[in-house]
């Protein structure tokens, strides 16, 4: 169960390359023992954020802390990486080694290496010990990289698009391995993805990022409870109201129908909506996909 102490925290984190703001004012709080989905389109700033958390890139301004240590400090960066396992999109491995050699080589650097987990994941992932890495499929390379991360006894797993290139069966294996690992090892998983269904399947906390900042963040159950869509139908064309209730994220007009996405429940909006004299008012819950699509498309937008 997640605690209130954050394993990762960013405060107004920013990174600029020349005249491009890759990350602009990012605020995150990742609880311990959580599976935190870092959700955004390609180019949303996810990989740059991960590099700053791991001390691979220095922020232009703001603060990034991991295990309550500054991520950009020389000594603290080493301490963070000693407790963190990272799997990037490129899945860096030594092609000339066999699976067994790669495993033994990696294990030699980690005193807390878990041989029991190694044996479990070699079987579960069906990795051939004597096959060279260069002969592995893309999916097998991903599973080997994940095995090397899961077995080193890390307190934090940072994964950048961990299921990229995997078929549905392999994707399911990887996702279930992460869930099992968190429950048994009391580790924290922070994984970036643009696959909404995968995040919704395993994450208990989520941040939706776009153009380098978090549009939505929090416990997934809380988001599901707070977000509602209010759909109004009128006799004629829908009006263009200026709602005063808090939490209005997006308003759409389509002929006789007015659709409002709210992040603060529906009660206040329903009261305002009645004053517009609609023919009907419906309040429906929304999925993470709907939250993502509407918030990334534009905040507080009124569309025809």
Secondary structure as UniProt FT lines:
FT   STRAND          6..17
FT   TURN            18..19
FT   STRAND          20..31
FT   TURN            32..33
FT   STRAND          35..40
FT   TURN            42..43
FT   HELIX           46..53
FT   TURN            54..55
FT   STRAND          61..66
FT   TURN            67..68
FT   STRAND          69..70
FT   TURN            71..72
FT   HELIX           74..82
FT   STRAND          84..87
FT   TURN            89..90
FT   TURN            95..96
FT   HELIX           99..107
FT   TURN            108..109
FT   TURN            111..112
FT   HELIX           115..124
FT   TURN            125..126
FT   TURN            129..130
FT   HELIX           133..135
FT   HELIX           138..150
FT   TURN            151..152
FT   STRAND          156..160
FT   TURN            162..165
FT   HELIX           168..185
FT   STRAND          188..193
FT   HELIX           196..202
FT   STRAND          205..210
FT   TURN            211..212
FT   STRAND          213..219
FT   HELIX           220..226
FT   STRAND          228..233
FT   TURN            246..247
FT   STRAND          248..254
FT   TURN            255..256
FT   STRAND          257..262
FT   HELIX           267..274
FT   TURN            275..277
FT   STRAND          280..285
FT   HELIX           288..297
FT   TURN            299..300
FT   STRAND          301..303
//
